């Protein structure tokens, strides 16, 4: 919601609710304008509203791939954010990236248009669905995409054809890319619950999945304790079950802080047994057993296999305990955890867990999550969205499992000056799992270099000084990412793997790497 401060400035609060939020319906939105419609989270919601018959339009600074897709669907996208863009609109949707002095916000307030944060739209869509939300510092996109794919491929009746609002694209079973927004005819809505600005407090899902609660977004929450409490509050809003990862200390602390009533409906998933975990506050446990002798998987090219031990009652009062074999096409123990969350959520919705496991086995990953972009000169190029130290460590652990004999090169673009400042040491230690690292210029997103004059790619390199091996032998800072990509390509050899890593535009360097590798190979053959 917005209001006017005493000096006539506009105040935007992501956690505020718009007037009459409890009685508002999708059909009441009228002509709806999205500011920054080409963003990952905004484009998804715009597409869902468009599919539900809402008159949707929007603006953005440039015409990116998602905005082009919306145009192809018949949605008007205006380039540039101008006051005249919102003339005659009934509702204006904004995200936390939008500032109060944005000309479209100012004009919308002047015209009396309804202002709604993107979280208000998502909450509105949830109110008429069996909503499944996925929250956590990392793993949201992969887990929500996997739940969606399970329902798309194996759901029947009301579980078939779900709606989903996912911040990234999905790689389909045949390798094609499926956009992250869809308004289905079924009863289920799967959505990422973004905790970065506190707006996920508005959601009341049937099932709340919490992948981890590792201190993040302290620019908003201030302390790790406040951040964790937001997840406790979120768990209490679930009308049905909470599904969370007991391997994560933060999520386990949330479980132990939940009210007895909420905890009794919670399901924890873990690579540890109940005896090893200790206090589960009355929650049931899904055990991820990597040591079990798994039966033959239906997934022929599985690279990660394990058995899920499901407790009695998970699939309904009369359901018995079950052992479910899972074979994934995506590597890493972190993806085994994501799959456990997805299969558990699908089972709680009423799906047969064996069917859910088979559907999970066809999942090729969300776009930019361990996405193999190609191979040239015997060198494999992989793109990954990891932008938090824990994500990078998990990605590199998966790389060692997937490419055990390979030299691993990383081209890393930090995301946000503030995150780089807070986690420089953690980034360095995570990146030390690779053999060869170049840190490029920081992707600023909503921040400005002028506010962080001492923070740059060298910040991460300097933080590597307390690691056992000499930083000069494995990590360096090269601000120009194109130059850095060429350097990595030229010093790689057949059998190596190069990862482009980060949440910014580092993904564009995958094509640069492939071109340089191809040119180098052609030169070598002469």
Secondary structure as UniProt FT lines:
FT   STRAND          2..4
FT   TURN            6..7
FT   STRAND          10..12
FT   TURN            14..15
FT   TURN            19..23
FT   HELIX           26..28
FT   STRAND          32..35
FT   TURN            36..38
FT   HELIX           40..51
FT   TURN            52..53
FT   STRAND          56..60
FT   HELIX           65..72
FT   TURN            73..74
FT   STRAND          76..79
FT   HELIX           83..86
FT   TURN            87..88
FT   STRAND          91..94
FT   TURN            96..97
FT   TURN            100..101
FT   HELIX           103..111
FT   STRAND          114..117
FT   HELIX           118..126
FT   TURN            127..128
FT   STRAND          130..135
FT   HELIX           140..154
FT   HELIX           157..159
FT   STRAND          163..165
FT   STRAND          170..171
FT   TURN            173..174
FT   STRAND          177..178
FT   STRAND          181..182
FT   STRAND          188..192
FT   TURN            196..197
FT   HELIX           199..202
FT   STRAND          207..210
FT   HELIX           218..221
FT   HELIX           224..236
FT   STRAND          241..245
FT   TURN            246..247
FT   HELIX           249..257
FT   HELIX           260..263
FT   TURN            264..265
FT   STRAND          266..270
FT   HELIX           274..277
FT   TURN            281..282
FT   STRAND          284..289
FT   TURN            300..301
FT   STRAND          304..310
FT   TURN            312..315
FT   TURN            317..318
FT   STRAND          322..328
FT   HELIX           333..349
FT   HELIX           353..361
FT   TURN            367..368
FT   STRAND          371..376
FT   TURN            377..378
FT   STRAND          379..384
FT   HELIX           389..402
FT   TURN            404..405
FT   STRAND          408..415
FT   HELIX           417..431
FT   TURN            432..433
FT   STRAND          436..443
FT   TURN            445..446
FT   HELIX           449..452
FT   TURN            453..454
FT   HELIX           457..463
FT   HELIX           464..466
FT   HELIX           471..473
FT   STRAND          475..477
FT   HELIX           481..491
FT   TURN            494..495
FT   STRAND          497..501
FT   HELIX           505..508
FT   HELIX           509..525
//
